[in-house]
Amino acid sequence: MAKLLTEKEAAARLGWKVSTLQQRRHRGLPPPYVKIGRSVRYREEDIEAYINASIVHPVVEDGGHDVR
């Protein structure tokens, strides 16, 4: 079974305020969430997937050559 995080825990993992997480949820933006009764929870795996999908791999060009 997936570990469920509270809003506070999920916001802390993302480095956001809880209010930012709430605003994104109300706008239909990721990360996805789980609604259990009145409680809102975030699956740990969804938070990790969101972080991994947000990784930026900068490309530095040196005379037209990709240097990685």
Disulfide bonds with the S-S distance in Angstrom:
none
